[in-house]
Amino acid sequence: MYAIAFNAISDALEELDKLNIGAAKECLKEAQFHTEEIYISQDSPDGGTPYGTSKG
């Protein structure tokens, strides 16, 4: 997840240097989506619900 976020931030900064705000925003949104999917799909250490979710 770190690599995805770091690369997206780097890409977004490059786009901001070009004053391409839309592309910068898209880089960050894509990274947010991908890292959230990874985070949610991981099991918690105790075998219960995934991180950040609750049953109920």
mmCIF file as Biopython writes it, N, C-alpha, C and O atoms, coordinates in Angstrom:
data_model
#
loop_
_atom_site.group_PDB
_atom_site.id
_atom_site.type_symbol
_atom_site.label_atom_id
_atom_site.label_alt_id
_atom_site.label_comp_id
_atom_site.label_asym_id
_atom_site.label_entity_id
_atom_site.label_seq_id
_atom_site.pdbx_PDB_ins_code
_atom_site.Cartn_x
_atom_site.Cartn_y
_atom_site.Cartn_z
_atom_site.occupancy
_atom_site.B_iso_or_equiv
_atom_site.auth_seq_id
_atom_site.auth_asym_id
_atom_site.pdbx_PDB_model_num
ATOM 1   N N  . MET A ? 1  ? 0.826   -1.187  0.000   1.0 0.0 1  A 1 
ATOM 2   C CA . MET A ? 1  ? 0.000   0.000   0.000   1.0 0.0 1  A 1 
ATOM 3   C C  . MET A ? 1  ? 0.877   1.262   0.000   1.0 0.0 1  A 1 
ATOM 4   O O  . MET A ? 1  ? 0.555   2.265   -0.637  1.0 0.0 1  A 1 
ATOM 5   N N  . TYR A ? 2  ? 1.988   1.177   0.730   1.0 0.0 2  A 1 
ATOM 6   C CA . TYR A ? 2  ? 2.874   2.339   0.784   1.0 0.0 2  A 1 
ATOM 7   C C  . TYR A ? 2  ? 3.389   2.695   -0.605  1.0 0.0 2  A 1 
ATOM 8   O O  . TYR A ? 2  ? 3.398   3.866   -0.982  1.0 0.0 2  A 1 
ATOM 9   N N  . ALA A ? 3  ? 3.813   1.703   -1.361  1.0 0.0 3  A 1 
ATOM 10  C CA . ALA A ? 3  ? 4.362   1.949   -2.696  1.0 0.0 3  A 1 
ATOM 11  C C  . ALA A ? 3  ? 3.312   2.584   -3.610  1.0 0.0 3  A 1 
ATOM 12  O O  . ALA A ? 3  ? 3.622   3.488   -4.387  1.0 0.0 3  A 1 
ATOM 13  N N  . ILE A ? 4  ? 2.078   2.107   -3.513  1.0 0.0 4  A 1 
ATOM 14  C CA . ILE A ? 4  ? 1.007   2.679   -4.327  1.0 0.0 4  A 1 
ATOM 15  C C  . ILE A ? 4  ? 0.803   4.146   -3.975  1.0 0.0 4  A 1 
ATOM 16  O O  . ILE A ? 4  ? 0.732   5.003   -4.856  1.0 0.0 4  A 1 
ATOM 17  N N  . ALA A ? 5  ? 0.709   4.427   -2.672  1.0 0.0 5  A 1 
ATOM 18  C CA . ALA A ? 5  ? 0.488   5.809   -2.236  1.0 0.0 5  A 1 
ATOM 19  C C  . ALA A ? 5  ? 1.671   6.699   -2.594  1.0 0.0 5  A 1 
ATOM 20  O O  . ALA A ? 5  ? 1.479   7.812   -3.083  1.0 0.0 5  A 1 
ATOM 21  N N  . PHE A ? 6  ? 2.881   6.227   -2.359  1.0 0.0 6  A 1 
ATOM 22  C CA . PHE A ? 6  ? 4.066   7.030   -2.645  1.0 0.0 6  A 1 
ATOM 23  C C  . PHE A ? 6  ? 4.158   7.365   -4.130  1.0 0.0 6  A 1 
ATOM 24  O O  . PHE A ? 6  ? 4.414   8.511   -4.497  1.0 0.0 6  A 1 
ATOM 25  N N  . ASN A ? 7  ? 3.951   6.371   -4.974  1.0 0.0 7  A 1 
ATOM 26  C CA . ASN A ? 7  ? 4.033   6.605   -6.418  1.0 0.0 7  A 1 
ATOM 27  C C  . ASN A ? 7  ? 2.937   7.552   -6.897  1.0 0.0 7  A 1 
ATOM 28  O O  . ASN A ? 7  ? 3.174   8.392   -7.764  1.0 0.0 7  A 1 
ATOM 29  N N  . ALA A ? 8  ? 1.747   7.416   -6.337  1.0 0.0 8  A 1 
ATOM 30  C CA . ALA A ? 8  ? 0.657   8.320   -6.724  1.0 0.0 8  A 1 
ATOM 31  C C  . ALA A ? 8  ? 0.960   9.752   -6.307  1.0 0.0 8  A 1 
ATOM 32  O O  . ALA A ? 8  ? 0.694   10.690  -7.058  1.0 0.0 8  A 1 
ATOM 33  N N  . ILE A ? 9  ? 1.508   9.921   -5.128  1.0 0.0 9  A 1 
ATOM 34  C CA . ILE A ? 9  ? 1.873   11.265  -4.674  1.0 0.0 9  A 1 
ATOM 35  C C  . ILE A ? 9  ? 2.946   11.856  -5.585  1.0 0.0 9  A 1 
ATOM 36  O O  . ILE A ? 9  ? 2.870   13.027  -5.958  1.0 0.0 9  A 1 
ATOM 37  N N  . SER A ? 10 ? 3.932   11.058  -5.939  1.0 0.0 10 A 1 
ATOM 38  C CA . SER A ? 10 ? 4.985   11.523  -6.854  1.0 0.0 10 A 1 
ATOM 39  C C  . SER A ? 10 ? 4.399   11.925  -8.201  1.0 0.0 10 A 1 
ATOM 40  O O  . SER A ? 10 ? 4.735   12.976  -8.746  1.0 0.0 10 A 1 
ATOM 41  N N  . ASP A ? 11 ? 3.521   11.082  -8.730  1.0 0.0 11 A 1 
ATOM 42  C CA . ASP A ? 11 ? 2.877   11.388  -10.013 1.0 0.0 11 A 1 
ATOM 43  C C  . ASP A ? 11 ? 2.018   12.648  -9.912  1.0 0.0 11 A 1 
ATOM 44  O O  . ASP A ? 11 ? 2.026   13.488  -10.812 1.0 0.0 11 A 1 
ATOM 45  N N  . ALA A ? 12 ? 1.285   12.771  -8.818  1.0 0.0 12 A 1 
ATOM 46  C CA . ALA A ? 12 ? 0.427   13.943  -8.629  1.0 0.0 12 A 1 
ATOM 47  C C  . ALA A ? 12 ? 1.261   15.221  -8.542  1.0 0.0 12 A 1 
ATOM 48  O O  . ALA A ? 12 ? 0.880   16.247  -9.105  1.0 0.0 12 A 1 
ATOM 49  N N  . LEU A ? 13 ? 2.386   15.168  -7.846  1.0 0.0 13 A 1 
ATOM 50  C CA . LEU A ? 13 ? 3.257   16.343  -7.751  1.0 0.0 13 A 1 
ATOM 51  C C  . LEU A ? 13 ? 3.804   16.744  -9.117  1.0 0.0 13 A 1 
ATOM 52  O O  . LEU A ? 13 ? 3.915   17.931  -9.422  1.0 0.0 13 A 1 
ATOM 53  N N  . GLU A ? 14 ? 4.146   15.752  -9.936  1.0 0.0 14 A 1 
ATOM 54  C CA . GLU A ? 14 ? 4.610   16.052  -11.295 1.0 0.0 14 A 1 
ATOM 55  C C  . GLU A ? 14 ? 3.508   16.743  -12.094 1.0 0.0 14 A 1 
ATOM 56  O O  . GLU A ? 14 ? 3.769   17.702  -12.820 1.0 0.0 14 A 1 
ATOM 57  N N  . GLU A ? 15 ? 2.283   16.253  -11.959 1.0 0.0 15 A 1 
ATOM 58  C CA . GLU A ? 15 ? 1.163   16.869  -12.678 1.0 0.0 15 A 1 
ATOM 59  C C  . GLU A ? 15 ? 0.893   18.279  -12.160 1.0 0.0 15 A 1 
ATOM 60  O O  . GLU A ? 15 ? 0.568   19.172  -12.943 1.0 0.0 15 A 1 
ATOM 61  N N  . LEU A ? 16 ? 1.021   18.489  -10.860 1.0 0.0 16 A 1 
ATOM 62  C CA . LEU A ? 16 ? 0.827   19.829  -10.310 1.0 0.0 16 A 1 
ATOM 63  C C  . LEU A ? 16 ? 1.893   20.795  -10.807 1.0 0.0 16 A 1 
ATOM 64  O O  . LEU A ? 16 ? 1.610   21.971  -11.034 1.0 0.0 16 A 1 
ATOM 65  N N  . ASP A ? 17 ? 3.124   20.303  -10.980 1.0 0.0 17 A 1 
ATOM 66  C CA . ASP A ? 17 ? 4.179   21.143  -11.556 1.0 0.0 17 A 1 
ATOM 67  C C  . ASP A ? 17 ? 3.805   21.622  -12.954 1.0 0.0 17 A 1 
ATOM 68  O O  . ASP A ? 17 ? 4.199   22.710  -13.374 1.0 0.0 17 A 1 
ATOM 69  N N  . LYS A ? 18 ? 3.038   20.795  -13.674 1.0 0.0 18 A 1 
ATOM 70  C CA . LYS A ? 18 ? 2.571   21.150  -15.017 1.0 0.0 18 A 1 
ATOM 71  C C  . LYS A ? 18 ? 1.241   21.905  -14.969 1.0 0.0 18 A 1 
ATOM 72  O O  . LYS A ? 18 ? 0.662   22.226  -16.006 1.0 0.0 18 A 1 
ATOM 73  N N  . LEU A ? 19 ? 0.770   22.182  -13.758 1.0 0.0 19 A 1 
ATOM 74  C CA . LEU A ? 19 ? -0.523  22.841  -13.519 1.0 0.0 19 A 1 
ATOM 75  C C  . LEU A ? 19 ? -1.697  22.026  -14.049 1.0 0.0 19 A 1 
ATOM 76  O O  . LEU A ? 19 ? -2.725  22.575  -14.447 1.0 0.0 19 A 1 
ATOM 77  N N  . ASN A ? 20 ? -1.526  20.714  -14.046 1.0 0.0 20 A 1 
ATOM 78  C CA . ASN A ? 20 ? -2.575  19.810  -14.499 1.0 0.0 20 A 1 
ATOM 79  C C  . ASN A ? 20 ? -3.284  19.238  -13.266 1.0 0.0 20 A 1 
ATOM 80  O O  . ASN A ? 20 ? -3.029  18.107  -12.855 1.0 0.0 20 A 1 
ATOM 81  N N  . ILE A ? 21 ? -4.170  20.036  -12.696 1.0 0.0 21 A 1 
ATOM 82  C CA . ILE A ? 21 ? -4.823  19.692  -11.437 1.0 0.0 21 A 1 
ATOM 83  C C  . ILE A ? 21 ? -5.722  18.471  -11.592 1.0 0.0 21 A 1 
ATOM 84  O O  . ILE A ? 21 ? -5.772  17.629  -10.695 1.0 0.0 21 A 1 
ATOM 85  N N  . GLY A ? 22 ? -6.419  18.362  -12.690 1.0 0.0 22 A 1 
ATOM 86  C CA . GLY A ? 22 ? -7.309  17.222  -12.911 1.0 0.0 22 A 1 
ATOM 87  C C  . GLY A ? 22 ? -6.562  15.901  -12.909 1.0 0.0 22 A 1 
ATOM 88  O O  . GLY A ? 22 ? -7.018  14.932  -12.303 1.0 0.0 22 A 1 
ATOM 89  N N  . ALA A ? 23 ? -5.424  15.850  -13.578 1.0 0.0 23 A 1 
ATOM 90  C CA . ALA A ? 23 ? -4.629  14.622  -13.620 1.0 0.0 23 A 1 
ATOM 91  C C  . ALA A ? 23 ? -4.046  14.308  -12.245 1.0 0.0 23 A 1 
ATOM 92  O O  . ALA A ? 23 ? -3.976  13.144  -11.851 1.0 0.0 23 A 1 
ATOM 93  N N  . ALA A ? 24 ? -3.628  15.340  -11.516 1.0 0.0 24 A 1 
ATOM 94  C CA . ALA A ? 24 ? -3.095  15.141  -10.169 1.0 0.0 24 A 1 
ATOM 95  C C  . ALA A ? 24 ? -4.169  14.550  -9.265  1.0 0.0 24 A 1 
ATOM 96  O O  . ALA A ? 24 ? -3.911  13.618  -8.503  1.0 0.0 24 A 1 
ATOM 97  N N  . LYS A ? 25 ? -5.352  15.092  -9.357  1.0 0.0 25 A 1 
ATOM 98  C CA . LYS A ? 25 ? -6.476  14.608  -8.554  1.0 0.0 25 A 1 
ATOM 99  C C  . LYS A ? 25 ? -6.791  13.154  -8.901  1.0 0.0 25 A 1 
ATOM 100 O O  . LYS A ? 25 ? -7.053  12.344  -8.012  1.0 0.0 25 A 1 
ATOM 101 N N  . GLU A ? 26 ? -6.766  12.829  -10.177 1.0 0.0 26 A 1 
ATOM 102 C CA . GLU A ? 26 ? -7.058  11.472  -10.616 1.0 0.0 26 A 1 
ATOM 103 C C  . GLU A ? 26 ? -6.011  10.481  -10.091 1.0 0.0 26 A 1 
ATOM 104 O O  . GLU A ? 26 ? -6.363  9.374   -9.683  1.0 0.0 26 A 1 
ATOM 105 N N  . CYS A ? 27 ? -4.743  10.862  -10.099 1.0 0.0 27 A 1 
ATOM 106 C CA . CYS A ? 27 ? -3.680  10.002  -9.550  1.0 0.0 27 A 1 
ATOM 107 C C  . CYS A ? 27 ? -3.972  9.651   -8.097  1.0 0.0 27 A 1 
ATOM 108 O O  . CYS A ? 27 ? -3.855  8.496   -7.689  1.0 0.0 27 A 1 
ATOM 109 N N  . LEU A ? 28 ? -4.351  10.655  -7.329  1.0 0.0 28 A 1 
ATOM 110 C CA . LEU A ? 28 ? -4.606  10.445  -5.908  1.0 0.0 28 A 1 
ATOM 111 C C  . LEU A ? 28 ? -5.872  9.627   -5.667  1.0 0.0 28 A 1 
ATOM 112 O O  . LEU A ? 28 ? -5.905  8.783   -4.771  1.0 0.0 28 A 1 
ATOM 113 N N  . LYS A ? 29 ? -6.905  9.870   -6.456  1.0 0.0 29 A 1 
ATOM 114 C CA . LYS A ? 29 ? -8.145  9.107   -6.300  1.0 0.0 29 A 1 
ATOM 115 C C  . LYS A ? 29 ? -7.929  7.628   -6.624  1.0 0.0 29 A 1 
ATOM 116 O O  . LYS A ? 29 ? -8.448  6.753   -5.932  1.0 0.0 29 A 1 
ATOM 117 N N  . GLU A ? 30 ? -7.162  7.357   -7.678  1.0 0.0 30 A 1 
ATOM 118 C CA . GLU A ? 30 ? -6.866  5.967   -8.052  1.0 0.0 30 A 1 
ATOM 119 C C  . GLU A ? 30 ? -6.099  5.264   -6.937  1.0 0.0 30 A 1 
ATOM 120 O O  . GLU A ? 30 ? -6.402  4.122   -6.591  1.0 0.0 30 A 1 
ATOM 121 N N  . ALA A ? 31 ? -5.111  5.945   -6.381  1.0 0.0 31 A 1 
ATOM 122 C CA . ALA A ? 31 ? -4.335  5.356   -5.293  1.0 0.0 31 A 1 
ATOM 123 C C  . ALA A ? 31 ? -5.214  5.106   -4.077  1.0 0.0 31 A 1 
ATOM 124 O O  . ALA A ? 31 ? -5.095  4.073   -3.418  1.0 0.0 31 A 1 
ATOM 125 N N  . GLN A ? 32 ? -6.087  6.045   -3.784  1.0 0.0 32 A 1 
ATOM 126 C CA . GLN A ? 32 ? -7.003  5.881   -2.655  1.0 0.0 32 A 1 
ATOM 127 C C  . GLN A ? 32 ? -7.868  4.639   -2.852  1.0 0.0 32 A 1 
ATOM 128 O O  . GLN A ? 32 ? -8.045  3.847   -1.926  1.0 0.0 32 A 1 
ATOM 129 N N  . PHE A ? 33 ? -8.395  4.474   -4.037  1.0 0.0 33 A 1 
ATOM 130 C CA . PHE A ? 33 ? -9.237  3.322   -4.331  1.0 0.0 33 A 1 
ATOM 131 C C  . PHE A ? 33 ? -8.463  2.017   -4.183  1.0 0.0 33 A 1 
ATOM 132 O O  . PHE A ? 33 ? -8.927  1.087   -3.524  1.0 0.0 33 A 1 
ATOM 133 N N  . HIS A ? 34 ? -7.275  1.950   -4.800  1.0 0.0 34 A 1 
ATOM 134 C CA . HIS A ? 34 ? -6.494  0.710   -4.777  1.0 0.0 34 A 1 
ATOM 135 C C  . HIS A ? 34 ? -6.023  0.357   -3.367  1.0 0.0 34 A 1 
ATOM 136 O O  . HIS A ? 34 ? -6.100  -0.804  -2.965  1.0 0.0 34 A 1 
ATOM 137 N N  . THR A ? 35 ? -5.544  1.331   -2.622  1.0 0.0 35 A 1 
ATOM 138 C CA . THR A ? 35 ? -5.072  1.028   -1.273  1.0 0.0 35 A 1 
ATOM 139 C C  . THR A ? 35 ? -6.234  0.652   -0.356  1.0 0.0 35 A 1 
ATOM 140 O O  . THR A ? 35 ? -6.082  -0.203  0.517   1.0 0.0 35 A 1 
ATOM 141 N N  . GLU A ? 36 ? -7.383  1.277   -0.544  1.0 0.0 36 A 1 
ATOM 142 C CA . GLU A ? 36 ? -8.547  0.918   0.261   1.0 0.0 36 A 1 
ATOM 143 C C  . GLU A ? 36 ? -8.983  -0.521  -0.026  1.0 0.0 36 A 1 
ATOM 144 O O  . GLU A ? 36 ? -9.327  -1.262  0.895   1.0 0.0 36 A 1 
ATOM 145 N N  . GLU A ? 37 ? -8.969  -0.911  -1.293  1.0 0.0 37 A 1 
ATOM 146 C CA . GLU A ? 37 ? -9.317  -2.279  -1.653  1.0 0.0 37 A 1 
ATOM 147 C C  . GLU A ? 37 ? -8.367  -3.281  -1.002  1.0 0.0 37 A 1 
ATOM 148 O O  . GLU A ? 37 ? -8.808  -4.306  -0.483  1.0 0.0 37 A 1 
ATOM 149 N N  . ILE A ? 38 ? -7.085  -2.994  -1.025  1.0 0.0 38 A 1 
ATOM 150 C CA . ILE A ? 38 ? -6.099  -3.874  -0.398  1.0 0.0 38 A 1 
ATOM 151 C C  . ILE A ? 38 ? -6.334  -3.933  1.105   1.0 0.0 38 A 1 
ATOM 152 O O  . ILE A ? 38 ? -6.351  -5.014  1.694   1.0 0.0 38 A 1 
ATOM 153 N N  . TYR A ? 39 ? -6.512  -2.791  1.713   1.0 0.0 39 A 1 
ATOM 154 C CA . TYR A ? 39 ? -6.689  -2.705  3.165   1.0 0.0 39 A 1 
ATOM 155 C C  . TYR A ? 39 ? -7.922  -3.478  3.616   1.0 0.0 39 A 1 
ATOM 156 O O  . TYR A ? 39 ? -7.864  -4.227  4.592   1.0 0.0 39 A 1 
ATOM 157 N N  . ILE A ? 40 ? -9.017  -3.304  2.924   1.0 0.0 40 A 1 
ATOM 158 C CA . ILE A ? 40 ? -10.265 -3.970  3.295   1.0 0.0 40 A 1 
ATOM 159 C C  . ILE A ? 40 ? -10.173 -5.476  3.071   1.0 0.0 40 A 1 
ATOM 160 O O  . ILE A ? 40 ? -10.764 -6.248  3.827   1.0 0.0 40 A 1 
ATOM 161 N N  . SER A ? 41 ? -9.449  -5.899  2.054   1.0 0.0 41 A 1 
ATOM 162 C CA . SER A ? 41 ? -9.383  -7.322  1.726   1.0 0.0 41 A 1 
ATOM 163 C C  . SER A ? 41 ? -8.474  -8.108  2.661   1.0 0.0 41 A 1 
ATOM 164 O O  . SER A ? 41 ? -8.521  -9.338  2.672   1.0 0.0 41 A 1 
ATOM 165 N N  . GLN A ? 42 ? -7.656  -7.430  3.435   1.0 0.0 42 A 1 
ATOM 166 C CA . GLN A ? 42 ? -6.756  -8.118  4.365   1.0 0.0 42 A 1 
ATOM 167 C C  . GLN A ? 42 ? -7.523  -8.580  5.594   1.0 0.0 42 A 1 
ATOM 168 O O  . GLN A ? 42 ? -8.402  -7.878  6.093   1.0 0.0 42 A 1 
ATOM 169 N N  . ASP A ? 43 ? -7.183  -9.761  6.072   1.0 0.0 43 A 1 
ATOM 170 C CA . ASP A ? 43 ? -7.780  -10.261 7.305   1.0 0.0 43 A 1 
ATOM 171 C C  . ASP A ? 43 ? -7.087  -9.622  8.500   1.0 0.0 43 A 1 
ATOM 172 O O  . ASP A ? 43 ? -5.910  -9.267  8.437   1.0 0.0 43 A 1 
ATOM 173 N N  . SER A ? 44 ? -7.830  -9.483  9.582   1.0 0.0 44 A 1 
ATOM 174 C CA . SER A ? 44 ? -7.242  -8.967  10.810  1.0 0.0 44 A 1 
ATOM 175 C C  . SER A ? 44 ? -6.340  -10.034 11.425  1.0 0.0 44 A 1 
ATOM 176 O O  . SER A ? 44 ? -6.498  -11.216 11.120  1.0 0.0 44 A 1 
ATOM 177 N N  . PRO A ? 45 ? -5.403  -9.644  12.280  1.0 0.0 45 A 1 
ATOM 178 C CA . PRO A ? 45 ? -4.469  -10.610 12.871  1.0 0.0 45 A 1 
ATOM 179 C C  . PRO A ? 45 ? -5.148  -11.714 13.673  1.0 0.0 45 A 1 
ATOM 180 O O  . PRO A ? 45 ? -4.615  -12.820 13.757  1.0 0.0 45 A 1 
ATOM 181 N N  . ASP A ? 46 ? -6.309  -11.443 14.266  1.0 0.0 46 A 1 
ATOM 182 C CA . ASP A ? 46 ? -6.983  -12.451 15.076  1.0 0.0 46 A 1 
ATOM 183 C C  . ASP A ? 46 ? -7.950  -13.322 14.272  1.0 0.0 46 A 1 
ATOM 184 O O  . ASP A ? 46 ? -8.660  -14.146 14.848  1.0 0.0 46 A 1 
ATOM 185 N N  . GLY A ? 47 ? -7.984  -13.151 12.967  1.0 0.0 47 A 1 
ATOM 186 C CA . GLY A ? 47 ? -8.840  -13.957 12.116  1.0 0.0 47 A 1 
ATOM 187 C C  . GLY A ? 47 ? -10.286 -13.485 12.068  1.0 0.0 47 A 1 
ATOM 188 O O  . GLY A ? 47 ? -11.144 -14.153 11.490  1.0 0.0 47 A 1 
ATOM 189 N N  . GLY A ? 48 ? -10.553 -12.342 12.672  1.0 0.0 48 A 1 
ATOM 190 C CA . GLY A ? 48 ? -11.915 -11.798 12.709  1.0 0.0 48 A 1 
ATOM 191 C C  . GLY A ? 48 ? -12.230 -11.002 11.476  1.0 0.0 48 A 1 
ATOM 192 O O  . GLY A ? 48 ? -11.855 -11.381 10.366  1.0 0.0 48 A 1 
ATOM 193 N N  . THR A ? 49 ? -12.915 -9.901  11.663  1.0 0.0 49 A 1 
ATOM 194 C CA . THR A ? 49 ? -13.310 -9.057  10.547  1.0 0.0 49 A 1 
ATOM 195 C C  . THR A ? 49 ? -12.098 -8.316  9.981   1.0 0.0 49 A 1 
ATOM 196 O O  . THR A ? 49 ? -11.119 -8.105  10.695  1.0 0.0 49 A 1 
ATOM 197 N N  . PRO A ? 50 ? -12.151 -7.923  8.716   1.0 0.0 50 A 1 
ATOM 198 C CA . PRO A ? 50 ? -11.040 -7.141  8.144   1.0 0.0 50 A 1 
ATOM 199 C C  . PRO A ? 50 ? -10.834 -5.839  8.901   1.0 0.0 50 A 1 
ATOM 200 O O  . PRO A ? 50 ? -11.745 -5.330  9.554   1.0 0.0 50 A 1 
ATOM 201 N N  . TYR A ? 51 ? -9.629  -5.313  8.803   1.0 0.0 51 A 1 
ATOM 202 C CA . TYR A ? 51 ? -9.312  -4.037  9.440   1.0 0.0 51 A 1 
ATOM 203 C C  . TYR A ? 51 ? -10.323 -2.987  9.049   1.0 0.0 51 A 1 
ATOM 204 O O  . TYR A ? 51 ? -10.737 -2.916  7.892   1.0 0.0 51 A 1 
ATOM 205 N N  . GLY A ? 52 ? -10.724 -2.170  10.006  1.0 0.0 52 A 1 
ATOM 206 C CA . GLY A ? 52 ? -11.589 -1.038  9.706   1.0 0.0 52 A 1 
ATOM 207 C C  . GLY A ? 52 ? -13.046 -1.382  9.462   1.0 0.0 52 A 1 
ATOM 208 O O  . GLY A ? 52 ? -13.827 -0.509  9.083   1.0 0.0 52 A 1 
ATOM 209 N N  . THR A ? 53 ? -13.431 -2.633  9.671   1.0 0.0 53 A 1 
ATOM 210 C CA . THR A ? 53 ? -14.828 -2.995  9.477   1.0 0.0 53 A 1 
ATOM 211 C C  . THR A ? 53 ? -15.341 -3.653  10.744  1.0 0.0 53 A 1 
ATOM 212 O O  . THR A ? 53 ? -14.559 -4.091  11.588  1.0 0.0 53 A 1 
ATOM 213 N N  . SER A ? 54 ? -16.631 -3.720  10.870  1.0 0.0 54 A 1 
ATOM 214 C CA . SER A ? 54 ? -17.219 -4.399  12.025  1.0 0.0 54 A 1 
ATOM 215 C C  . SER A ? 54 ? -18.423 -5.189  11.571  1.0 0.0 54 A 1 
ATOM 216 O O  . SER A ? 54 ? -19.082 -4.838  10.592  1.0 0.0 54 A 1 
ATOM 217 N N  . LYS A ? 55 ? -18.700 -6.241  12.277  1.0 0.0 55 A 1 
ATOM 218 C CA . LYS A ? 55 ? -19.893 -7.024  11.991  1.0 0.0 55 A 1 
ATOM 219 C C  . LYS A ? 55 ? -21.038 -6.411  12.754  1.0 0.0 55 A 1 
ATOM 220 O O  . LYS A ? 55 ? -20.904 -6.035  13.919  1.0 0.0 55 A 1 
ATOM 221 N N  . GLY A ? 56 ? -22.169 -6.316  12.080  1.0 0.0 56 A 1 
ATOM 222 C CA . GLY A ? 56 ? -23.188 -5.907  12.837  1.0 0.0 56 A 1 
ATOM 223 C C  . GLY A ? 56 ? -24.312 -5.186  12.775  1.0 0.0 56 A 1 
ATOM 224 O O  . GLY A ? 56 ? -25.013 -5.049  13.777  1.0 0.0 56 A 1 
#
